[in-house]
Amino acid sequence: MVVISLMLKHESNMKSEDLIDAEMKLDDYVISTRIRVGRNIRGYGLSPGITREQRSELETLVTKALEALEGDLAGKYYPLSGILAR
């Protein structure tokens, strides 16, 4: 039986410089990445419960928000309809 003390606390550390191999360059390894959004946005239901028109409106809304990101969060949005299999 495993006993976990209530005194233990999980601490998140999101600092890249604290990684063991912090010199690794992600550009050498990451070809692409995708973010899955699993929550709804006010006024829109989750994907299975909305119309094609609502999906289009939602994509426009999210695209504008993503394009406004700056600095380390900036990037290019590629819609799923434009992704080619490799």
C-alpha positions in Angstrom: 0.0 0.0 0.0 1.3 3.4 -1.0 0.8 6.2 1.6 1.1 9.8 0.4 1.7 12.5 2.9 -0.7 15.4 3.0 2.4 17.5 3.7 3.8 16.9 0.1 3.0 19.6 -2.4 3.5 19.4 -6.2 5.3 22.4 -7.5 5.1 23.3 -11.2 8.2 24.7 -12.8 7.7 26.0 -16.4 11.1 27.7 -16.7 12.9 26.3 -19.8 16.3 27.3 -18.4 15.8 24.8 -15.6 15.6 21.9 -18.0 18.5 19.4 -17.8 19.4 20.0 -21.4 18.3 23.7 -21.7 20.6 24.3 -24.6 18.5 22.0 -26.9 16.9 24.0 -29.7 13.3 23.0 -30.3 13.6 24.1 -34.0 15.9 21.1 -34.5 13.2 18.7 -33.3 9.7 20.3 -33.7 8.3 20.2 -37.2 4.8 21.3 -36.2 2.5 21.4 -33.3 -1.2 21.6 -32.8 -3.3 23.0 -29.9 -6.5 21.3 -29.0 -9.1 23.5 -27.5 -11.4 21.5 -25.2 -13.6 24.2 -23.7 -16.3 26.3 -25.1 -16.3 30.0 -25.9 -19.2 32.1 -24.6 -22.0 32.0 -27.1 -20.8 28.8 -28.8 -21.4 25.2 -27.8 -18.8 22.4 -28.1 -18.0 21.4 -31.7 -20.5 18.4 -32.0 -23.4 20.6 -31.0 -23.0 23.6 -33.3 -23.8 24.3 -36.9 -21.2 24.6 -39.8 -22.0 28.4 -39.8 -21.3 28.6 -36.1 -18.0 26.7 -36.6 -17.0 29.2 -39.2 -17.8 32.1 -37.0 -15.9 30.5 -34.1 -12.9 29.8 -36.3 -12.8 33.5 -37.3 -13.1 34.6 -33.7 -10.2 32.3 -32.6 -8.1 33.1 -35.6 -8.3 36.9 -34.8 -7.3 36.1 -31.1 -4.3 34.0 -32.2 -3.1 36.6 -34.7 -3.1 39.2 -31.9 -0.6 37.1 -29.8 2.9 38.7 -29.6 6.4 37.7 -28.5 6.9 34.0 -27.6 3.2 33.3 -28.1 3.2 34.7 -31.7 3.0 32.2 -34.6 1.1 31.3 -37.7 -2.3 29.7 -37.6 -2.9 26.9 -40.1 -6.5 25.7 -40.4 -7.1 22.0 -40.4 -8.5 22.2 -43.9 -5.1 23.4 -45.1 -3.0 20.7 -43.5 -1.4 18.1 -45.8 -0.5 14.6 -44.7 3.2 13.9 -44.6 
